[in-house]
Amino acid sequence: MTRTFPKLIALMFALGVMAGCSSTGETQEEGAYGSDVSAVDQEGGSEVYGGDGSSGVSSSDMTAEERAQESAQAEAAAMRKITTFYFDFDTSEIKSESRDVLVAHAKFLSENPNRSIRLEGHGDERGTKEYNLALGERRAKAVERFLIVNGASRDQIETISYGEEKPAVMGQGESVWAQNRRVELIYQ
Amino acid sequence: MMRAFLTLVLAGVLAMPAQAELLIRITEGADNALPVAVVPFGESGGISGDEDIAQIVRDDLAMSGEFAPLATDKMLSLPSKGDDVYYRDWRLLGQKYLLVGQLSPANGGKDVKAQFELFDVNQEKRILGATATVSAKNLRTLGHHISDRVYEAITGTKGIFSTRIAYITLDMEDGKRIYRLNVSDVDGKRSQVRLKTDEPILSPAWAPDGKRLAYVSFETGRPAIYIHELSTGKRNKIAQFPGLNSAPAFSPDGKSLLLTLSRDGNAEIYKMDIASRKLTRMTDHWAIDTEPSWAPDGESFVFTSDRSGGPQVYRMDANGGDLKRLTFGSRYNARPRYSADGKNIFYVHQRDSAFHIARMNVDSGDESILTRTQLDESPSVAPNGRLLIYATQQGSNSVLAVVSADGGSTYTLPSRFGDVREPAWSPFVN
């Protein structure tokens, strides 16, 4: 009865580990952007299960094929609720846990050519501002390339880097910095 | 060693209305600071304005880290001209130098004239006697001018007390992030807001004439580089290409800028002739190239590149040739700035998990770390090469800190509210 999205749950777990590790002794204040963004991972998680319930139209005359298709669609829709992608320090390499979600976005964009997105690249506060601007751009462009390779069109994507200017979470410490090194995908 | 943590919060600051007023806090003086007595200036006739000229001079000299001014209440006599000086009084107090002076109204009270004299106490000799006149509204200008004259007479090096700093503040107002570009005296006083926007402002850079600032503003929603004429407030948007528009740096002749654009794919350094807006591409590499800074002779520039795998400092000839990597000491070295004499570069250097400001002698490659704070950014060198201003973290806020270029004394300039960041020290202004 309960549909499971194994990949998605694995992903939630991976992100949840990071977002949830508000370890002791580190200052964390919610910034202007913090409430939006840090919630993405966790509320994204609860949305997933909500989505599961609402789409639980248990009808017996569905074929197994239809059921699989519907399940796949629901999984893809749930995945697209994840719009923040994280990076390691001083890298622009897309993490393995981001890939399936980005493929879902790319597929949606290729199926909906009139939709467009904005990719905002960010870095943590460490290091220098102008280098971080360039690094944020490189992250946004890495995501852009990945989406294009997976079916999105270049015309659908706009990129901008804010460097370290718009942290998702205020404060210091690796758990804060990890949440600030990111690309945000915003549907226009 | 260091004289420990003399905290000095200037009076009167809280009464100032300016949002971005900075408080000055001297945390460490140099161990060999010279004792100097600055006697309260005498006044003849009515002087309007409530600035204490002698106190401005004392604060300036203390700020340099090279002087230890004597407190007024310790003084045994209060002469205001050379004839009234008894050297014995000052020798008893262990003073090496003595400044006395008096103020009088000039130009029908519109101006103030200062006569001042500096004495070497041990040699019992007058080493400076001068007068200066300013508008009565600009007594702080007069104080800084006297500080410059005293500093130069004693050290042989030009003083920086009449120069200015540009910096960015970030405040939360009604749930919005508000950025301001400010220009103030080097002691943080007389700050003026030059630009306010709710999108980021970055990378203020002075033109060599001290009259224009270049900077990056996101006020249109996308980054653009502006040149801002300070006396008129007139601005020119000189670059808004697709992608990055970042890190402007004026050439020593003021006619061109180095800047970082990604219009051809990724972050590269370009030179723009300001009059014609003509661009010349200087770097060509798939890695990030950014944060350029001209050598004072205009023959070469330094910049940050991660072509080796992480950010490191490189040097390139002005014609684009002779690329040379300069830093090897750690995995993160970035945003280099030349000293005024071109002999050293100052840059952000990672050691373990901390980011410090380091100095390297360009010829020998000798490197030393100047700061003990962490998360240090944006070094900018004073035009006389003696002091370095940078941004660092204090509690949860970003503050400005000043350290002597040899790593000795320090002071900080925290904003009363919010963050203050990205200081840029002006050139000498005549």
Interface residues (C-beta under 8 A of the other chain):
Chain A: T27 E29 A32 D90 E125 R126 G127 T128 K129 E130 Y131 L133 A134 L135 E137 R138 K141 T159 I160 S161 Y162 G163 E165 K166 M170 G171 Q172
Chain B: M172 G175 K176 R177 P200 L202 S203 F218 R222 P223 G243 L244 S246 A247 T260 S262 N266 A267 I288 T290 E291 T304 D306 G310 P311 Y332 A334 R335 V348 Q350 F355 L375 E377 S378 Q393 S396 E422
